[in-house]
Amino acid sequence: MADIEAEYKKIIRKYCRPNYKHLSIAFGSDSAHDPENEVIVSVKTENNKSVVKTKLMKETDGKTKYTDEYEFHLTYENNRWYLEQVYYVDEEGRYEGL
């Protein structure tokens, strides 16, 4: 468990602002993100803020369908992009995931 938390903190330090206050790690299922099956569906950038929307593709019965939707919120500052939050999105709302 300590190794997993150390890896998570390393990811937070790499992509988020210094001293970013993140949620605790939650276990219970496989990772929700998979670069092989998650596609970018839109990018909206205004000034130094950007929102990247993605959908995770899953295959059932030999058919590809989109299921989980996410929003990655980023801010450009000091010549780099910082990840501010990742939201899981469904018909009822947006939920923090970082």
C-alpha positions in Angstrom: 0.0 0.0 0.0 2.8 2.4 0.8 4.4 1.8 -2.6 1.0 2.7 -4.3 0.6 5.9 -2.3 4.2 6.9 -3.1 3.6 6.4 -6.8 0.3 8.4 -6.6 2.2 11.3 -4.9 4.8 11.2 -7.6 2.1 11.6 -10.3 0.5 14.5 -8.3 3.9 16.2 -8.0 4.6 15.8 -11.7 1.3 17.1 -13.1 -0.2 19.3 -10.3 0.9 22.5 -8.6 3.3 22.3 -5.7 1.5 21.4 -2.5 -1.7 20.4 -4.4 -4.3 19.0 -1.9 -5.6 15.8 -3.5 -8.1 13.2 -2.5 -7.1 10.0 -0.9 -6.5 7.0 -3.0 -9.7 4.8 -3.4 -9.4 1.1 -4.3 -12.1 -1.2 -5.5 -11.8 -1.5 -9.3 -9.3 -1.2 -12.1 -8.0 2.1 -13.1 -10.7 4.3 -14.8 -8.2 5.6 -17.3 -6.7 3.6 -20.2 -4.8 5.4 -23.0 -5.6 2.6 -25.4 -9.4 3.0 -24.9 -9.9 6.6 -23.8 -10.5 9.2 -26.5 -10.5 12.9 -26.4 -13.9 14.2 -27.6 -13.3 18.0 -27.1 -10.8 20.6 -25.9 -11.9 24.1 -24.9 -9.3 26.7 -24.1 -9.9 30.2 -22.9 -7.0 32.4 -21.9 -4.9 30.2 -19.5 -7.6 27.6 -18.7 -8.4 24.5 -20.7 -11.0 21.7 -20.3 -10.3 18.4 -22.0 -13.3 16.0 -22.2 -12.7 12.3 -22.8 -14.8 9.1 -23.1 -13.6 5.7 -22.1 -14.5 3.1 -24.8 -15.6 -0.3 -23.6 -16.4 -3.3 -25.7 -19.5 -5.5 -24.9 -20.8 -8.2 -27.1 -18.2 -7.4 -29.8 -19.6 -3.8 -30.1 -17.7 -0.7 -29.0 -19.6 1.7 -26.8 -18.7 4.8 -24.9 -19.3 4.6 -21.2 -17.4 6.7 -18.7 -16.9 10.4 -19.4 -14.3 12.7 -17.8 -13.2 16.3 -17.7 -9.6 17.2 -17.2 -9.3 20.9 -16.0 -5.9 22.5 -16.6 -4.3 25.9 -16.0 -1.3 27.3 -17.9 1.1 29.2 -15.7 4.9 29.7 -15.6 5.4 28.1 -19.1 3.6 24.8 -18.3 0.2 23.3 -17.9 -1.0 22.2 -14.4 -3.7 19.6 -13.8 -6.2 21.2 -11.5 -8.9 18.5 -11.3 -10.2 15.4 -13.0 -14.0 15.0 -12.9 -16.1 11.9 -13.5 -19.2 13.1 -15.4 -22.6 11.4 -15.6 -26.2 12.5 -16.1 -26.5 13.5 -12.4 -23.4 15.7 -12.2 -19.6 16.0 -11.9 -17.6 14.3 -9.3 -14.0 15.2 -8.2 -11.5 12.4 -8.8 -8.1 13.9 -8.0 
